[in-house]
Amino acid sequence: MTIRLSQGFCALMFLAVLLPATSAQAGPSAERGEYLVRGPAGCGNCHTPLGPEGPVPGMEFAGRLVEDNPAFTAYAPNLTPAGPIGAWSDAELSRAIREGLRPDGSLIGPPMPFAMYRGLGDEDLQSIVMFLRTLEPVENMVPASSYRIPLPPAYGPAVESVTAPDAGVTAEYGAYLAGPVMHCMECHTPMGPQGPMLDTDLGRGGFAFVGPWGTSVASNLTPHETDGIGRYDDAELKAMITEGTRPDGSKMLPPMPYAYLAAMTPEDLDAVVLYLRSLPPLPSAK
């Protein structure tokens, strides 16, 4: 299965067809992988242990308990070479990230956002793997996740190749960032029986996250004038994304990875905002 991404995937984020590229993509690199992992992809938001003051020093990407609810107890694994991925090949690690399948064929369960990650471009995926290989080993034993809900045998057909859109301040590239890279659209889309309702309710918000902070509800990211981002100008929207601060000065709650999103380049942030402005305006989910 070969996936190509375009602006048209605002309805089905990872199943659209990309028009022929107009410029060459940069090759994969550990530097690009570091930017993605420590920036917009925000991998440490789940994979780095947290203490009272935030991420635990010296434990970056060493794994932690992410969520414990009636459906599952999910642990994010240790992503340093001291964890299980240290014994995996690059191809095996790439498949685990993009398709949720371990080398032994077992499925990685939620909340890993495979509906989005299946659309990661080949070069970005390679870059992420290259960066993870550069990490210093951190010893941290992380239990296996347990699921009290049935998991499918796979999240879809095997993904052979994905060509990402050309980087630039375009709604098309913003859709790629907000979808496969940042997975904003999974958390900010209501959940149905089969997962996020990307085809009918993209970006309407309403999903509740329960944690030490209390309960936070994903905001409506569509340009609806009263319920969504239509109420805000670009500067206000960017401050909410990267600083977690509303226009009235009030602070927004986790688990939005504000510190990671603050590492985005201005161009990438502009592309994301441009994409969000292009979504069909929808009232907030009830």
LINZINOR-V146516 format. One record per residue. RES is the residue in three letters. PHI is phi as a letter, one per 40 degrees, with the letter a starting at -180 (999 if undefined). OMEGA is omega in radians with two decimals (NA if undefined). Layout:
BEGIN
res=RES phi=PHI omega=OMEGA
res=RES phi=PHI omega=OMEGA
END
This chain:
BEGIN
res=MET phi=999 omega=3.10
res=THR phi=b omega=-3.12
res=ILE phi=b omega=3.02
res=ARG phi=b omega=-2.98
res=LEU phi=b omega=3.09
res=SER phi=a omega=3.12
res=GLN phi=d omega=-3.12
res=GLY phi=c omega=-3.13
res=PHE phi=c omega=3.06
res=CYS phi=c omega=3.09
res=ALA phi=c omega=3.07
res=LEU phi=b omega=-2.82
res=MET phi=d omega=-2.98
res=PHE phi=b omega=-3.06
res=LEU phi=b omega=-3.06
res=ALA phi=c omega=-3.08
res=VAL phi=b omega=-3.13
res=LEU phi=c omega=3.01
res=LEU phi=c omega=-3.10
res=PRO phi=d omega=-3.11
res=ALA phi=c omega=-3.13
res=THR phi=b omega=3.09
res=SER phi=a omega=-3.06
res=ALA phi=c omega=3.06
res=GLN phi=c omega=3.03
res=ALA phi=c omega=3.13
res=GLY phi=c omega=3.12
res=PRO phi=c omega=3.12
res=SER phi=a omega=3.06
res=ALA phi=c omega=3.13
res=GLU phi=c omega=3.08
res=ARG phi=c omega=3.11
res=GLY phi=c omega=3.11
res=GLU phi=c omega=3.11
res=TYR phi=d omega=-3.11
res=LEU phi=c omega=-3.04
res=VAL phi=c omega=-3.13
res=ARG phi=c omega=3.14
res=GLY phi=b omega=-2.95
res=PRO phi=c omega=3.12
res=ALA phi=c omega=3.03
res=GLY phi=f omega=-3.06
res=CYS phi=d omega=-3.13
res=GLY phi=c omega=3.13
res=ASN phi=c omega=3.08
res=CYS phi=b omega=-2.96
res=HIS phi=c omega=3.12
res=THR phi=b omega=3.12
res=PRO phi=d omega=-3.12
res=LEU phi=b omega=3.01
res=GLY phi=b omega=-3.14
res=PRO phi=d omega=-3.10
res=GLU phi=b omega=-3.13
res=GLY phi=h omega=-3.13
res=PRO phi=d omega=-3.12
res=VAL phi=c omega=3.14
res=PRO phi=d omega=3.10
res=GLY phi=g omega=-3.08
res=MET phi=b omega=-3.09
res=GLU phi=d omega=3.09
res=PHE phi=g omega=-3.09
res=ALA phi=c omega=3.05
res=GLY phi=g omega=3.13
res=ARG phi=a omega=2.97
res=LEU phi=c omega=-3.11
res=VAL phi=b omega=-3.07
res=GLU phi=a omega=3.08
res=ASP phi=b omega=-3.10
res=ASN phi=b omega=-3.11
res=PRO phi=d omega=-3.09
res=ALA phi=c omega=-3.09
res=PHE phi=a omega=2.95
res=THR phi=b omega=-2.98
res=ALA phi=b omega=3.03
res=TYR phi=b omega=3.01
res=ALA phi=c omega=-3.04
res=PRO phi=c omega=3.05
res=ASN phi=c omega=-3.11
res=LEU phi=c omega=3.08
res=THR phi=c omega=-3.13
res=PRO phi=c omega=3.08
res=ALA phi=c omega=3.12
res=GLY phi=c omega=-3.08
res=PRO phi=c omega=-3.08
res=ILE phi=c omega=3.10
res=GLY phi=c omega=-3.13
res=ALA phi=c omega=-3.11
res=TRP phi=c omega=3.02
res=SER phi=c omega=3.10
res=ASP phi=c omega=3.13
res=ALA phi=c omega=3.14
res=GLU phi=c omega=3.12
res=LEU phi=c omega=3.11
res=SER phi=c omega=3.14
res=ARG phi=c omega=3.12
res=ALA phi=c omega=-3.13
res=ILE phi=c omega=-2.98
res=ARG phi=c omega=-3.07
res=GLU phi=b omega=3.10
res=GLY phi=g omega=3.14
res=LEU phi=b omega=3.08
res=ARG phi=c omega=3.12
res=PRO phi=d omega=3.13
res=ASP phi=c omega=3.11
res=GLY phi=g omega=3.13
res=SER phi=c omega=-3.04
res=LEU phi=c omega=3.00
res=ILE phi=c omega=-3.05
res=GLY phi=c omega=3.08
res=PRO phi=c omega=0.18
res=PRO phi=c omega=3.08
res=MET phi=d omega=-2.94
res=PRO phi=c omega=-3.06
res=PHE phi=c omega=3.05
res=ALA phi=d omega=3.10
res=MET phi=c omega=-3.00
res=TYR phi=c omega=3.07
res=ARG phi=c omega=3.12
res=GLY phi=c omega=3.10
res=LEU phi=c omega=3.10
res=GLY phi=c omega=-3.09
res=ASP phi=d omega=-3.06
res=GLU phi=c omega=3.07
res=ASP phi=c omega=3.09
res=LEU phi=c omega=3.10
res=GLN phi=c omega=-3.14
res=SER phi=c omega=3.12
res=ILE phi=c omega=3.12
res=VAL phi=c omega=3.13
res=MET phi=d omega=3.14
res=PHE phi=c omega=-3.14
res=LEU phi=d omega=3.12
res=ARG phi=c omega=-3.12
res=THR phi=c omega=-3.06
res=LEU phi=c omega=3.02
res=GLU phi=c omega=3.12
res=PRO phi=c omega=3.07
res=VAL phi=b omega=-3.13
res=GLU phi=c omega=3.10
res=ASN phi=a omega=-3.13
res=MET phi=c omega=-3.12
res=VAL phi=b omega=3.13
res=PRO phi=c omega=3.04
res=ALA phi=c omega=3.06
res=SER phi=c omega=3.08
res=SER phi=b omega=-3.05
res=TYR phi=b omega=3.11
res=ARG phi=b omega=3.04
res=ILE phi=b omega=3.10
res=PRO phi=c omega=3.06
res=LEU phi=b omega=3.11
res=PRO phi=c omega=3.08
res=PRO phi=c omega=3.12
res=ALA phi=a omega=3.14
res=TYR phi=c omega=3.13
res=GLY phi=i omega=3.10
res=PRO phi=c omega=3.08
res=ALA phi=d omega=3.12
res=VAL phi=c omega=-3.11
res=GLU phi=c omega=-3.06
res=SER phi=a omega=3.06
res=VAL phi=b omega=3.04
res=THR phi=b omega=3.14
res=ALA phi=c omega=3.05
res=PRO phi=c omega=3.05
res=ASP phi=c omega=3.11
res=ALA phi=c omega=3.12
res=GLY phi=i omega=-3.14
res=VAL phi=c omega=3.13
res=THR phi=b omega=3.07
res=ALA phi=c omega=3.12
res=GLU phi=c omega=3.13
res=TYR phi=c omega=3.06
res=GLY phi=c omega=3.08
res=ALA phi=c omega=3.10
res=TYR phi=c omega=3.12
res=LEU phi=c omega=-3.08
res=ALA phi=c omega=3.13
res=GLY phi=c omega=-3.06
res=PRO phi=d omega=-3.08
res=VAL phi=c omega=-3.01
res=MET phi=c omega=-3.08
res=HIS phi=f omega=3.07
res=CYS phi=d omega=-2.97
res=MET phi=c omega=3.05
res=GLU phi=c omega=-3.12
res=CYS phi=c omega=-3.05
res=HIS phi=c omega=3.07
res=THR phi=b omega=-3.13
res=PRO phi=d omega=3.12
res=MET phi=c omega=2.99
res=GLY phi=b omega=-3.11
res=PRO phi=c omega=-3.11
res=GLN phi=b omega=-3.13
res=GLY phi=h omega=-3.10
res=PRO phi=c omega=-3.07
res=MET phi=c omega=-3.03
res=LEU phi=c omega=-3.06
res=ASP phi=c omega=-3.07
res=THR phi=b omega=-2.97
res=ASP phi=b omega=-3.03
res=LEU phi=d omega=3.01
res=GLY phi=g omega=-3.07
res=ARG phi=c omega=-3.13
res=GLY phi=g omega=3.05
res=GLY phi=h omega=-3.13
res=PHE phi=c omega=-3.06
res=ALA phi=c omega=3.08
res=PHE phi=b omega=-3.12
res=VAL phi=b omega=-3.14
res=GLY phi=a omega=3.13
res=PRO phi=d omega=3.14
res=TRP phi=c omega=-3.03
res=GLY phi=h omega=3.11
res=THR phi=b omega=3.05
res=SER phi=b omega=-3.09
res=VAL phi=b omega=-3.13
res=ALA phi=d omega=-3.08
res=SER phi=c omega=3.03
res=ASN phi=c omega=-3.10
res=LEU phi=c omega=3.11
res=THR phi=c omega=-3.10
res=PRO phi=c omega=3.07
res=HIS phi=d omega=-2.99
res=GLU phi=c omega=-3.11
res=THR phi=b omega=-3.09
res=ASP phi=c omega=-2.99
res=GLY phi=b omega=-3.04
res=ILE phi=c omega=3.06
res=GLY phi=c omega=3.13
res=ARG phi=c omega=-2.97
res=TYR phi=b omega=2.98
res=ASP phi=c omega=-3.05
res=ASP phi=c omega=-3.12
res=ALA phi=c omega=3.12
res=GLU phi=c omega=3.14
res=LEU phi=c omega=3.13
res=LYS phi=c omega=3.11
res=ALA phi=c omega=3.10
res=MET phi=c omega=-3.12
res=ILE phi=c omega=-2.98
res=THR phi=c omega=-3.09
res=GLU phi=b omega=-3.08
res=GLY phi=g omega=-3.11
res=THR phi=b omega=3.10
res=ARG phi=c omega=3.14
res=PRO phi=d omega=3.13
res=ASP phi=c omega=3.12
res=GLY phi=g omega=3.14
res=SER phi=c omega=-3.08
res=LYS phi=c omega=3.07
res=MET phi=c omega=-3.02
res=LEU phi=c omega=2.91
res=PRO phi=c omega=0.13
res=PRO phi=c omega=3.08
res=MET phi=d omega=-3.02
res=PRO phi=c omega=-3.02
res=TYR phi=d omega=-3.07
res=ALA phi=c omega=3.11
res=TYR phi=c omega=-3.13
res=LEU phi=c omega=3.09
res=ALA phi=c omega=-3.14
res=ALA phi=c omega=3.12
res=MET phi=c omega=3.02
res=THR phi=c omega=3.09
res=PRO phi=d omega=-3.13
res=GLU phi=c omega=3.12
res=ASP phi=c omega=3.12
res=LEU phi=c omega=3.10
res=ASP phi=c omega=-3.13
res=ALA phi=c omega=3.12
res=VAL phi=c omega=3.13
res=VAL phi=c omega=3.13
res=LEU phi=c omega=3.10
res=TYR phi=c omega=-3.12
res=LEU phi=c omega=3.11
res=ARG phi=c omega=-3.08
res=SER phi=c omega=-3.10
res=LEU phi=c omega=3.01
res=PRO phi=c omega=3.14
res=PRO phi=c omega=3.13
res=LEU phi=b omega=3.02
res=PRO phi=c omega=-3.13
res=SER phi=c omega=3.08
res=ALA phi=c omega=3.13
res=LYS phi=b omega=NA
END
